[in-house]
Amino acid sequence: MDGLNHTRVTHFVFLGLTSNPKLELTLFVLFGAMYLLILAGNLLIMVTVASDRCLHTPMYFFLGNLSFIDICHSSVTAPKMLLDFLSSQKTISFDGCVAQLFFLHLCACAEIFLLTIMAYDRYVAICHPLQYISLMSLKVCSWLVGALWVGAMVHSLVQTVLTIRLPYCGPNVLDSFFCDVPPVIKLACTDTYWTGVLIVSNSGMISLVCLLALLVSYILILVSLRGQTAEGRRKALSTCAAHLLVVALFLGPCVFIYTRPAGSFSADKVVAVFYTVVTPMFNPVIYTLRNTEMKNSMRKLRDRKIFFVGM
């Protein structure tokens, strides 16, 4: 922790997504609309799941938690990004940068763990239906969600400590639109090779292990579906396809960014935008448009609201 005593940088400067003022205004409108859709779509899912007793099942319990994480995850970076589109000086304090990367990794890791738990939930529901109620009780689901937050907290603390222990005494320009570990440690005025290896090992291992666990779960599900009816296979495949699409949209960019040493790939910004803004916006669409129960519950919620307004 000696590096903390030598820190001279008090703030960082973002290069952002573009330096073109007209393009920045266009991006402000585009990403502003996307952020509002993230908030509205995920809040609607949370309210629907909480208000309809028919949805008080493990699958929808986890879906409500996923929506909460998506709101938190996008809110770590999107508001600051939108503000910077309208500002000529895109700066963030050192402490603010540390807080941003901490909560970014906290939410991202929590989402990876939750997607893995959701895959396990589908595996138990399809492959062991008779034991499902006991294996995935409300108490078990609550413990799993609590455990994923503890695991995400540990991961994020490791990433943050490895980052802030380095001395930052010179350049302070980040070729990014938010603070993340790879671009920040590139600015340290010391050799960061082994720190980079530790960071990549930590994040990469989590992404790859969870990805393998997801693949194994769905391979087992596909094998078990051979003995089910056509209607059973259709329903199971519909649910699994939605989940696999979310996994691909989120874990794919994470594996791309965090399983290699920090570099200067121009594609990193595009990938970062994808998993911090685009994926949280698509999740509500993916899980509602393909889900009859969710759509019916939303209709009932809408009708109830109309009824109350009429009163």
Residue, then its C-alpha position, 0 to 999 in steps of 0.5 A: m500500500d506504499g503506492l498510496n503515499h506517492t499518489r499525485v494525480t487528483h483527477f482524470v480526464f476522459l477522451g470520451l467516445t468522440s471529440n466531434p461536438k455535433l456527434e456528441l449531441t447526437l450520442f447524448v440524445l441516443f444514449g439518453a433515450m437508451y438510459l431512460l428505456i433501461l430505467a423504465g423497462n427494468l423498473l416495469i419488470m421489478v414492479t410486475v414481478a413484485s405485484d403478481r403473486c403468480l410470478h413469485t417463483p424462483m425464475y421471476f425472483f431472479l429476473g427481478n434481481l437481474s433487472f435491479i442489477d441492470i439499473c445499478h450497472s448502467s447507472v454507474t457509467a451512463p449518467k456521467m457519460l451523458l453529462d460529459f457529452l455536454s461538457s468540454q472538460k470531461t474530468i473525474s476526481f481520483d476518488g470518484c474514479v475509484a468509486q466508479l470502477f469499484f461499483l462497476h465491477l461489483c455490479a458486473c460480477a453480481e450479474i455474471f453470478l446471477l446469470t449462472i444461478m439462473a442457468y442452474d435454476r433452469y437446469v433443476a426445473i427441467c432435469h429434476p422437476l420433482q425436487y425443484i420445490s425443495l432445491m430452489s425454495l425461497k430460503v435457498c434463492s435468498w441465500l444464493v442472491g446474498a452469496l452472489w453479492v458477497g462474492a461480487m464484493v470480494h471480487s470488486l475489492v480485490q480489483t480496487v485494491l490492486t488498482i489504488r495501490l499503484p502510484y499515479c504521478g504523471p499522465n492522467v488522460l484516460d482513453s475511455f468514457f468511464c473508469d475501469v481497471p485496464p485503462v487506469i493502471k496503464l497510467a501508473c508510473t511503475d511497472t504494472y505487468w504483474t498487477g495486470v496479470l493478477i487483475v486479468s486472472n481474477s476477472g478472466m477466471i470468474s468470466l470463464v468459469c461462469l461461462l463454462a458452468l453455463l454451457v454445462s448447464y445447458i448441455l445437460i438441459l438439451v440432453s434431458l429434453r429428448g425425453q420430453t413432449a414437444e410442448g415441453r421442449r418448446k417451452a423449455l427451449s424458449t426460456c433457455a434461448a432468452h437466457l442464452l441470448v442475455v448471457a451472450l450479450f453480457l458475458g461475450p464483451c466481458v470475456f473480450i475485455y477482461t481475459r487479456p492484458a490491458g491494450s489499446f484496442s479501439a474496439d474496447k470502447v464499442v464493447a464497453v458501451f455494449y455491456t454497460v448500456v446496450t445489454p441492460m436495455f435489451n434484457p427487458v425486451i428479451y425477457t418480456l416479448r418471449n414470455t407469455e406469463m410476463k406479458n399477461s401479468m403486465r396487462k393485468l397490472r395495466d388494467r388495474k392501474i386504469f381501473f384505479v384511475g377510473m375510481 
